[in-house]
Amino acid sequence: MRYRAEIDGLRAVAVLAVIFYHLRIPGFRGGFVGVDVFFVISGYLITSVIAAEMASSRFSLLGFYNRRIRRILPALFAVLAFAVPVAAYLMLPYDLKRFGESVMATAGFVSNILFWAQSGYFAVLAQSLPLLHTWSLGIEEQFYVVYPLLLALLWRWDRGRIIAFLAALTALSFAADLWATAAHPTAAFLLAPFRAWELGVGCLAALAPRPKLDRALCEILTGAGLVLILIAVAGLGNRMALPDGMAQLLPVCGALLVIVAGDDVRIWSGAALRSAPAVLIGKMSYSAYLWHWPLIAFASYYLARELHPAESFAVLLATAALSAASWRWIEQPARHAKLPRAIVFAAAAVATLFFAGVGFAGYRLDGWPGRFPELVDGNSAKLAFRDYDRPCFVIPQLGDPPWVAARCTDKGAAPDAPVILLWGDSQAAHYYPGLHRLQQKLDFTLVTAAYVGCGPLSHANDKYRDRTGCIGFQRQIANAVSTIRPDLVILSARWDIYDDEGALRASAQATIGALRQAHIRVLVIGPSPIFASLVPLIDLARRRRAIASAWERPLAKSFARGPLMRQLAKQNGAAYFSPEDVLCNNGWCRYSDGQLFYWDTNHFSVHGSVVATQAMEPLLRELLPVRHGANK
């Protein structure tokens, strides 16, 4: 193939967009589309190489994989060799266990599938996933496994039929992506079938006859392509009233135009792409992509917060240095070394098995909790939602059975003990351990009805409905109230999931009003603090930096709905309990008293649940009726 400097320049644009996006540099809020550009480039270059070799009867599948191994694995394994010991030093046990899973998945080029499977309501913070960026490598490698075989089978056809067939597959993938972007956005982002069309666009650009374009038209098309990419990188695509998924056409079409029209060395619009700095960055783009995210993730993890500008600049410099070293002393020698093919395959197999084994060990050892004997509740997995009376806290994604009232009822000691119905999402479920403990003092029957991502206000629209059966669950509980016959209903949720204030008001009035009309007392629990990082990580970071404080500023959005929920409770005859009043003071919130109150960013640990419900006890005593000595 003739070398095209502008494609290396296009790689530079793509990788800088991704890095600046991850560093949260202003003007790059859409920088993640750099990956879309990479996919188009990959499809184009791989198809160009394979087609040229097949046309001259020189194509070898083993030769193709030999080149892919030399190109991809050495730098990737260097990054893994760096990431494993750093993770072992920095990461909490629960996070290190998940890191072990991601090492295994990365070594097997299926990390995109793993991260998709781990996504959802309880998805961990990105800073806890130093290998998150390898999802794109997983997609490319899955493409490399299937596509050469497919093209080899199709090569007996004439070029027109091959193009038509690949165009049909590309269109099918694009249609599936449009559907999935609306219905299953995480799958659309991470899984190969929904990304294949971007690679397919590059494949078609390599196979289709090249039109003869004059200089002026090349200038216009290349310039237009760069503008489309820059619009997408700036994050303007999603503000242009484009349907879901259509905004991806901006970077993809932009990359296509540059590839098709940008090889005329006379045009000014491609001059910047062919400049020496752009070409050099493009050559180092793979190493830069590999190194930048682990550095950002580990730095953010150590600090337990987002990076400040000076820290981001330091990470950028470190990325540049490591990328240059990786490209010069790892990528280049690996690609050009004269090694027998058998040695290359054997070395790749040994290294893959080694890192898969390291990842498996971290997973099987539960993240090696013995590393932190000084850390209270160091094994944060013990604080997780498994203690929230599962399966009365229903998570369908984990295969939970439907909610059944009889199974989710903890009876009081007295036959006529008052009945409390705890109803809401995970921020209702996290009060279960404390209420269950409080039963010993107040003697009441506790019915737990909690559903992941599903608040108890059945008429409000929120961003989780109705992908997980929320509406059906809300109706089920509303209908079950007459059977349960509770004396008190506790409504609790992460109220900021209700993004329509008008609908929230109407729904609260309807739900609380219906309960009050049935002579049922209602207690609304206000929002809990939401922290920027995992609370166990904040605690560990403060210990490492000798900061003797158990207080942290929560995110500004934490209590945004608090005044409204307090008002709605008062207006509709319900009582109100505010965790903010108990845990926070002047914008700072307590997260520990020697034991952690939270297991993640916003859900109580068992101990935190007990602390919160102890503060709630006087209010519960007022609200619960006294029957035959109960509740004393």
C-alpha positions in Angstrom: 0.0 0.0 0.0 1.0 3.6 -0.7 1.6 5.4 2.6 -0.9 8.1 3.3 0.3 10.6 5.9 -3.1 12.2 6.3 -4.5 9.0 7.8 -1.9 9.2 10.5 -3.0 12.8 11.0 -6.5 11.6 11.2 -5.4 9.2 13.9 -3.9 12.1 15.8 -7.2 14.0 15.7 -9.0 10.9 17.0 -6.7 10.0 19.8 -6.3 13.6 21.0 -10.1 13.9 21.0 -10.5 10.9 23.2 -7.7 11.9 25.6 -8.9 15.5 26.0 -12.4 14.2 26.6 -11.2 11.9 29.4 -9.3 14.8 30.9 -12.5 16.9 30.8 -10.8 19.7 28.8 -13.4 22.3 27.7 -14.4 22.0 24.1 -14.1 18.2 23.9 -17.4 17.1 25.5 -17.9 14.8 22.4 -14.3 13.6 22.2 -15.3 10.0 22.7 -16.3 10.0 19.0 -12.6 9.6 18.3 -13.2 5.9 18.7 -15.7 6.1 15.8 -13.0 7.6 13.7 -10.6 4.8 14.6 -13.1 2.2 13.6 -13.5 3.7 10.1 -9.7 3.9 9.7 -9.3 0.3 10.9 -11.9 -1.0 8.4 -10.3 0.9 5.6 -6.7 -0.1 6.3 -7.4 -3.8 7.0 -9.5 -4.2 3.9 -7.0 -2.4 1.8 -4.2 -4.8 2.9 -6.3 -7.9 2.6 -7.7 -7.0 -0.7 -4.3 -6.2 -2.2 -2.9 -9.5 -1.0 -5.9 -11.5 -2.2 -5.7 -9.8 -5.6 -2.1 -11.0 -6.0 -2.8 -14.4 -4.4 -0.5 -13.6 -1.5 -3.0 -13.6 1.4 -2.3 -15.9 4.3 -4.6 -16.0 7.4 -1.7 -16.9 9.6 0.3 -14.1 8.1 -2.5 -11.7 8.8 -2.8 -12.8 12.5 1.0 -12.7 12.8 0.9 -9.0 11.8 -2.0 -8.3 14.2 -0.2 -9.9 17.1 2.9 -7.9 16.5 0.9 -4.7 16.1 -1.4 -5.1 19.1 -0.2 -7.4 21.8 3.3 -6.1 22.8 2.2 -2.6 23.8 -1.0 -3.9 25.4 0.9 -6.4 27.5 3.3 -3.6 28.6 0.3 -1.6 29.8 -1.1 -4.7 31.6 2.3 -5.3 33.2 2.2 -1.7 34.5 -1.5 -1.8 35.6 -1.5 -5.0 37.5 1.0 -4.0 40.3 -0.4 -0.5 40.5 -3.9 -1.9 40.9 -2.7 -4.3 43.6 -1.3 -1.4 45.6 -4.1 1.1 45.1 -7.4 -0.7 44.7 -9.9 -1.7 47.3 -10.7 -5.5 47.4 -14.0 -5.3 45.6 -12.5 -3.1 42.9 -9.4 -5.3 42.6 -11.6 -8.3 42.2 -13.4 -6.6 39.3 -10.0 -5.5 37.9 -9.0 -9.1 37.9 -12.0 -9.9 35.8 -11.2 -7.1 33.4 -7.6 -8.4 33.0 -8.9 -11.8 32.0 -11.4 -10.2 29.6 -8.8 -7.9 28.1 -6.3 -10.8 27.5 -9.1 -12.6 25.7 -10.3 -9.5 23.8 -13.8 -9.7 25.3 -13.6 -6.8 27.7 -16.4 -5.0 25.8 -18.7 -7.9 26.6 -17.6 -7.9 30.3 -18.2 -4.2 30.8 -21.6 -4.5 29.1 -22.5 -7.3 31.5 -21.4 -5.2 34.5 -23.3 -2.1 33.5 -26.6 -1.1 35.0 -28.0 0.6 38.1 -25.0 -0.4 40.3 -22.3 0.1 37.6 -19.1 1.1 39.3 -17.4 4.5 38.6 -15.2 4.7 35.6 -12.2 5.5 37.7 -12.5 2.0 39.3 -12.0 0.4 35.8 -8.5 1.2 34.6 -9.0 -1.1 31.6 -12.3 0.3 30.6 -10.9 1.7 27.4 -10.0 -1.7 26.1 -13.6 -2.2 25.1 -12.7 -0.8 21.7 -9.8 -3.3 21.3 -12.3 -6.1 22.0 -14.5 -4.9 19.2 -11.6 -4.6 16.7 -10.2 -8.0 17.6 -13.6 -9.6 17.3 -13.8 -7.9 13.9 -10.3 -9.3 13.0 -11.4 -12.8 13.8 -14.5 -12.8 11.6 -13.8 -10.4 8.8 -10.8 -11.9 7.1 -12.5 -15.3 6.9 -15.7 -13.7 5.5 -13.7 -11.7 2.9 -11.8 -14.9 1.9 -15.1 -16.7 1.4 -16.6 -13.8 -0.6 -13.5 -13.3 -2.8 -14.6 -15.8 -5.4 -17.4 -13.3 -6.3 -16.9 -10.3 -8.5 -16.1 -7.0 -6.7 -19.6 -5.6 -7.2 -21.3 -8.5 -5.4 -18.8 -8.3 -2.6 -19.5 -4.6 -2.1 -23.3 -5.1 -2.3 -23.1 -7.9 0.3 -20.9 -5.9 2.7 -23.1 -2.8 2.2 -26.1 -4.8 3.2 -24.4 -6.0 6.4 -23.3 -2.5 7.1 -26.8 -1.2 6.7 -28.2 -4.0 8.9 -25.7 -3.1 11.6 -26.5 0.6 11.3 -30.3 -0.1 11.6 -29.6 -2.3 14.7 -27.5 0.4 16.2 -30.3 3.0 15.8 -32.7 0.6 17.5 -30.3 -0.3 20.3 -29.2 3.3 21.0 -32.8 4.0 22.0 -33.7 0.7 23.6 -30.3 -0.6 25.0 -27.8 2.3 24.9 -25.0 0.5 26.8 -25.2 -2.5 24.4 -25.2 -0.1 21.4 -22.0 1.5 22.7 -20.1 -1.6 23.7 -21.1 -4.6 21.6 -19.6 -5.4 18.2 -22.9 -6.0 16.2 -23.9 -2.4 16.8 -20.5 -1.0 16.0 -19.8 -3.1 13.0 -21.3 -0.6 10.6 -18.5 1.9 11.4 -15.9 -0.6 10.5 -18.0 -1.5 7.5 -18.0 2.0 6.2 -14.2 1.9 6.1 -14.3 -1.5 4.4 -16.5 -0.2 1.7 -14.3 2.8 1.2 -11.4 0.4 0.5 -13.3 -1.8 -1.9 -15.4 0.6 -3.8 -14.0 2.2 -7.0 -12.3 5.4 -6.3 -14.0 8.3 -8.1 -11.8 10.8 -10.0 -12.0 14.0 -8.1 -10.5 17.2 -9.1 -8.4 19.3 -6.7 -11.2 21.7 -5.8 -13.6 19.0 -5.0 -11.0 17.2 -2.9 -10.5 20.4 -1.0 -14.2 20.8 -0.3 -14.8 17.2 0.7 -11.7 16.9 3.0 -12.5 20.2 4.6 -16.2 19.2 5.1 -15.0 15.9 6.6 -12.8 17.7 9.1 -15.6 20.0 10.0 -18.0 17.1 10.7 -15.5 15.5 13.0 -14.8 18.7 14.8 -18.5 19.3 15.3 -18.9 15.9 16.8 -15.8 16.3 19.0 -17.1 19.6 20.3 -20.2 17.8 21.4 -22.5 19.8 19.1 -23.9 16.7 17.3 -26.3 15.9 20.2 -27.6 19.5 20.2 -28.6 19.4 16.6 -32.0 17.7 17.1 -30.7 14.5 15.4 -32.5 11.3 16.2 -30.9 8.8 18.6 -27.8 7.3 17.0 -27.7 9.6 14.0 -25.1 11.9 15.7 -22.6 9.1 15.1 -22.9 9.7 11.4 -20.9 13.0 11.9 -17.6 11.5 12.8 -18.1 8.4 10.6 -19.0 10.4 7.5 -16.2 12.9 8.4 -13.6 10.2 8.5 -15.0 8.7 5.3 -14.7 12.0 3.4 -11.1 12.5 4.6 -10.1 9.0 3.5 -11.8 9.3 0.1 -10.7 12.8 -0.8 -7.7 13.6 1.4 -4.9 11.9 -0.4 -4.4 14.7 -2.9 -1.1 16.2 -1.5 -1.9 19.6 -3.2 -5.0 20.4 -1.1 -4.7 22.8 1.8 -7.4 21.2 3.9 -5.2 18.1 4.4 -2.0 20.0 5.0 -2.5 20.0 8.8 -3.1 16.3 8.8 0.1 15.7 6.9 2.2 18.0 9.1 5.1 16.3 11.0 3.6 16.8 14.5 0.2 15.3 13.5 1.9 12.4 11.7 4.1 11.7 14.7 1.2 11.7 17.1 -0.8 9.5 14.7 2.0 7.0 14.7 2.0 6.9 18.5 -1.8 7.0 18.7 -2.2 3.3 19.6 0.3 3.6 22.5 -1.3 6.9 23.6 -4.7 5.4 23.6 -3.5 2.4 25.7 -1.6 4.5 28.3 -3.8 7.5 28.8 -6.8 6.0 30.6 -5.0 3.8 33.2 -3.0 6.9 34.1 -6.2 9.0 34.5 -8.0 6.2 36.3 -5.3 5.4 38.8 -4.6 9.1 39.5 -8.3 9.8 40.1 -8.6 6.6 42.2 -5.6 7.5 44.4 -7.0 11.0 45.0 -10.6 9.8 45.2 -11.8 12.7 43.1 -11.6 14.2 39.7 -8.3 15.6 38.6 -7.5 19.3 39.0 -6.1 21.2 35.9 -2.5 20.9 37.0 -2.9 17.2 37.7 -4.5 16.7 34.3 -1.6 18.4 32.6 0.8 16.2 34.5 -1.1 13.1 33.3 -1.0 14.5 29.8 2.8 14.8 30.0 3.1 11.3 31.4 0.9 10.0 28.6 3.1 11.7 26.0 6.3 10.3 27.5 5.1 6.8 27.9 3.5 6.8 24.5 6.7 7.9 22.8 8.7 5.3 24.7 6.2 2.6 24.0 6.1 3.4 20.3 9.9 3.6 20.0 11.0 0.7 22.1 8.0 -1.7 22.1 5.8 -1.2 19.0 8.5 -0.6 16.4 10.8 -3.4 17.4 7.9 -5.8 17.7 6.6 -5.0 14.3 10.0 -5.2 12.5 11.8 -8.0 14.4 12.6 -10.9 12.2 11.1 -13.7 14.3 9.7 -17.0 13.1 5.9 -17.0 13.0 5.8 -20.0 15.5 7.8 -17.9 18.0 5.4 -15.0 17.7 2.3 -17.2 18.2 3.9 -19.1 21.1 5.0 -15.9 22.9 1.5 -14.4 22.4 -0.1 -17.5 23.8 2.2 -17.6 26.9 1.7 -13.9 27.6 -2.1 -14.2 27.2 -2.3 -17.2 29.5 -0.1 -15.4 32.1 -2.2 -12.3 32.3 -5.4 -14.3 32.2 -4.0 -16.3 35.2 -3.0 -13.1 37.1 -6.5 -11.7 36.6 -8.1 -15.0 37.6 -6.0 -15.0 40.8 -7.2 -11.5 41.7 -10.8 -12.6 41.2 -10.5 -15.8 43.1 -8.7 -14.1 46.0 -11.7 -11.7 46.3 -9.3 -8.8 45.6 -6.8 -9.8 48.3 -8.4 -8.0 51.3 -5.4 -8.8 53.6 -3.6 -5.9 51.9 -5.6 -3.5 54.1 -5.6 -4.8 57.7 -5.8 -1.2 58.9 -8.8 -0.3 56.8 -12.2 -0.6 58.5 -14.5 -2.8 56.4 -11.6 -3.1 53.8 -13.5 -5.8 52.1 -16.1 -3.5 50.7 -17.9 -6.4 49.0 -19.3 -7.3 52.5 -21.1 -3.9 52.5 -22.9 -4.5 49.3 -26.6 -4.8 48.4 -26.6 -8.5 49.2 -27.6 -7.4 52.7 -30.7 -5.5 51.5 -33.1 -8.5 52.0 -32.7 -10.0 48.6 -34.8 -10.9 46.7 -37.3 -8.4 48.3 -35.0 -5.9 46.7 -35.6 -7.1 43.1 -32.8 -6.8 40.5 -34.1 -8.5 37.3 -30.7 -8.2 35.6 -29.4 -10.6 38.2 -32.1 -13.1 37.6 -34.2 -12.3 40.7 -37.7 -13.8 40.8 -40.8 -11.6 41.0 -41.7 -9.9 44.2 -44.0 -11.9 46.5 -45.5 -10.2 49.6 -45.5 -13.3 51.8 -41.8 -13.9 51.2 -40.9 -10.3 51.9 -42.7 -10.0 55.3 -40.8 -10.0 58.6 -43.5 -10.5 61.2 -43.4 -8.7 64.5 -43.5 -10.6 67.8 -47.1 -9.6 68.7 -49.9 -11.1 66.5 -51.4 -7.6 66.1 -48.1 -5.7 65.7 -48.4 -2.6 63.5 -47.3 -3.1 59.9 -44.8 -0.9 58.0 -44.5 -1.2 54.2 -41.1 0.0 52.9 -41.5 0.9 49.2 -39.1 2.3 46.7 -35.9 1.7 44.8 -32.4 0.8 46.1 -32.5 3.9 48.4 -35.5 2.3 50.1 -33.8 -1.1 50.2 -30.8 0.4 52.0 -33.0 1.2 55.0 -34.0 -2.5 55.4 -31.1 -3.6 57.7 -31.7 -0.7 60.1 -35.4 -1.2 60.2 -35.0 -4.9 60.7 -32.7 -4.2 63.7 -35.3 -1.7 65.0 -38.0 -4.3 65.0 -36.5 -5.7 68.2 -37.3 -2.4 70.0 -40.5 -1.3 68.4 -42.1 -4.6 67.5 -43.7 -4.1 64.1 -44.2 -6.2 61.0 -41.9 -5.1 58.1 -42.9 -5.6 54.5 -40.1 -4.7 52.0 -41.0 -3.9 48.4 -38.0 -2.5 46.6 -37.1 -2.6 42.9 -33.9 -1.5 41.3 -34.2 2.0 39.7 -37.9 2.1 40.3 -39.3 4.8 42.7 -42.6 4.4 44.4 -44.4 7.2 42.6 -46.4 5.4 40.0 -47.4 8.2 37.7 -44.1 10.1 37.3 -41.9 9.6 34.3 -38.2 9.0 35.2 -35.2 8.0 33.2 -35.3 4.3 34.1 -38.9 3.6 33.0 -39.8 1.1 31.6 -36.8 -0.9 30.7 -36.8 -3.2 33.8 -40.5 -3.8 34.5 -40.9 -0.8 36.8 -44.4 0.1 35.9 -45.7 -3.4 36.5 -44.0 -3.5 39.9 -45.5 -0.1 40.9 -48.9 -1.3 40.0 -48.4 -4.6 41.9 -47.5 -2.8 45.1 -50.3 -0.3 44.8 -52.7 -3.1 44.4 -51.2 -5.2 47.2 -51.6 -2.4 49.8 -55.2 -3.4 50.4 -54.0 -7.0 51.2 -51.0 -5.9 53.3 -53.0 -3.3 55.2 -50.0 -1.3 56.4 -50.3 1.2 59.2 -47.4 3.1 57.8 -45.9 3.3 54.3 -42.4 4.6 54.0 -41.6 6.0 50.5 -38.0 6.4 49.7 -36.1 6.7 46.4 -33.3 8.5 44.7 -35.6 11.4 43.9 -33.3 13.0 41.4 -34.2 10.2 38.9 -37.5 12.0 38.4 -36.5 14.7 35.9 -39.9 16.1 35.4 -40.9 18.3 38.4 -44.5 18.7 37.3 -45.0 14.9 36.9 -43.2 14.4 40.3 -45.6 16.8 42.0 -48.7 15.2 40.4 -47.5 11.7 41.2 -46.6 12.4 44.8 -50.0 14.0 45.3 -51.7 10.9 43.7 -49.7 8.3 45.6 -49.7 9.9 49.0 -53.3 11.0 48.6 -54.5 7.5 47.8 -52.7 6.1 50.8 -54.0 8.9 53.1 -57.5 8.3 51.8 -57.2 4.7 52.9 -56.3 6.0 56.4 -52.6 4.9 56.0 -49.9 7.1 57.5 -47.1 8.0 55.1 -43.4 8.8 55.8 -41.4 10.3 53.0 -37.6 9.9 53.3 -35.7 12.7 51.6 -32.5 12.3 49.5 -29.3 10.8 50.8 -25.8 12.2 50.1 -24.3 11.3 46.8 -20.5 11.4 46.8 -18.2 11.8 43.8 -16.2 8.7 44.6 -16.8 5.4 46.4 -16.9 6.2 50.1 -14.5 3.3 51.0 -12.1 4.8 48.5 -12.5 8.3 50.0 -11.7 6.8 53.4 -8.7 4.9 52.1 -7.4 8.0 50.2 -7.7 10.2 53.3 -5.9 7.6 55.4 -3.1 7.4 52.9 -2.8 11.2 52.9 -3.1 11.4 56.7 -6.3 13.5 56.6 -8.0 12.9 59.9 -11.6 13.6 58.8 -14.8 11.5 58.4 -16.6 14.3 56.5 -16.8 14.9 52.7 -18.7 17.3 50.4 -21.3 15.4 48.5 -22.2 16.3 44.9 -24.2 19.4 44.5 -27.2 17.5 43.0 -27.5 15.4 46.2 -30.2 17.3 47.9 -31.6 19.2 44.9 -35.0 17.5 45.4 -35.0 17.8 49.2 -36.9 21.0 49.6 -39.5 19.8 47.0 -40.0 16.4 48.7 -40.3 18.1 52.1 -42.9 20.5 50.6 -44.9 17.7 48.9 -44.9 15.6 52.1 -46.3 18.5 54.1 -48.9 19.5 51.5 -50.2 16.0 51.3 -50.4 15.1 55.0 -47.3 12.9 55.2 -44.4 13.0 57.6 -40.9 13.7 56.4 -37.4 12.5 57.4 -34.3 14.1 56.1 -31.0 12.1 56.1 -29.3 15.5 55.3 -30.4 16.9 58.6 -28.8 13.8 60.4 -25.6 13.4 58.4 -24.7 16.8 57.1 -23.7 20.2 58.3 -22.8 23.3 56.2 -22.4 21.4 53.0 -20.3 18.6 54.5 -21.6 15.1 55.2 -20.3 12.5 57.7 -19.5 9.2 56.1 -18.0 7.2 59.1 -18.0 7.0 62.8 -15.1 4.4 62.8 -17.3 2.2 60.5 -18.3 3.3 57.1 -21.9 4.5 56.5 -21.8 3.6 52.7 -20.6 0.8 50.5 -20.5 2.9 47.3 -21.2 6.5 46.4 -24.8 6.8 47.8 -26.1 3.5 49.3 -25.9 2.8 53.0 -23.9 -0.1 54.4 -25.5 -2.1 57.1 -23.9 0.1 59.7 -25.0 3.3 57.9 -28.6 1.9 57.7 -28.6 1.3 61.4 -27.3 4.8 62.1 -29.9 6.4 59.9 -32.9 4.4 61.3 -31.8 5.1 64.9 -32.2 8.8 64.0 -35.6 7.9 62.5 -36.8 6.0 65.6 -38.5 8.9 67.4 -40.5 9.7 64.3 -41.5 6.1 63.9 -42.7 5.9 67.5 -45.0 8.9 66.7 -46.4 7.4 63.5 -47.0 3.8 64.6 -50.1 2.9 66.6 -49.7 1.2 70.0 -51.3 -2.2 70.2 -51.3 -4.5 73.2 -47.9 -3.5 74.5 -46.2 -3.4 71.1 -44.2 -0.4 70.1 -43.1 0.4 73.7 
